[in-house]
Amino acid sequence: MLIFKYYFMQTIQVRETFEITTRNYNLDKRLVEDIIAKVERGLHEKSDLEVGEPSNYFGWTFFTISIDIPFIVKMMDLYETFRNARGWTHYEKFESWLNDRLKESGSQANVKTALPT
């Protein structure tokens, strides 16, 4: 039983990854970090946000962010704007919520849930 529990805990994904498409990497990276930092202050909890390396293709920059799932779930419990965001799952709601926050800040970036590799 202990072996099963250890294996189960090792295979659970505890982070969700989102891909961001932008034409202004430096600005949008800073906006994402500022938005998440504001939520961290409100929740009194760290998200352990990780920002991946950017890739450039035909004038677009693609980068990923990775965030703890328990942090996303806590956001859903405490923020009405998050609960009311479009989507059924907390991943879809986070994607929609972050897209809305970026648009409010004047960004043209687009956030999508990254496909598993």
Residue pairs with C-beta under 8 A, 6 or more apart in sequence:
13 69
14 68
14 69
14 70
15 48
15 50
15 66
15 67
15 68
15 69
16 66
16 67
16 69
16 72
16 91
16 94
16 113
17 64
17 65
17 66
17 113
17 114
18 64
18 65
18 66
18 67
18 94
18 95
18 98
18 111
18 112
18 113
18 114
19 62
19 63
19 64
19 111
19 112
19 113
19 114
20 28
20 32
20 62
20 63
20 64
20 65
20 109
20 110
20 111
20 112
21 60
21 61
21 62
21 109
21 110
21 112
22 28
22 60
22 61
22 63
22 107
22 108
22 109
22 110
23 59
23 60
23 61
23 108
24 61
24 107
24 108
24 109
25 54
25 61
25 63
27 107
28 102
28 107
28 109
29 51
29 54
29 63
31 102
31 105
31 107
31 109
32 49
32 51
32 65
32 98
32 102
32 109
33 49
33 51
35 98
35 101
35 102
35 105
36 47
36 49
36 67
39 47
39 75
39 79
40 46
40 47
42 78
42 79
43 71
43 74
43 75
43 78
45 71
45 74
46 71
47 67
47 68
47 71
48 67
48 68
48 71
49 65
49 66
49 67
50 65
50 66
50 67
51 63
51 64
51 65
52 63
52 64
52 65
52 66
53 63
54 61
54 62
54 63
55 61
55 62
55 63
56 62
64 114
67 94
69 90
72 90
72 91
72 94
73 90
75 82
75 94
75 97
76 82
76 83
76 90
76 93
81 97
81 100
82 93
82 94
82 97
83 93
85 92
85 93
85 94
85 96
85 97
85 100
86 92
86 93
86 96
87 93
87 95
87 96
91 113
92 113
95 111
95 112
95 113
98 111
99 110
99 111
102 109
102 111
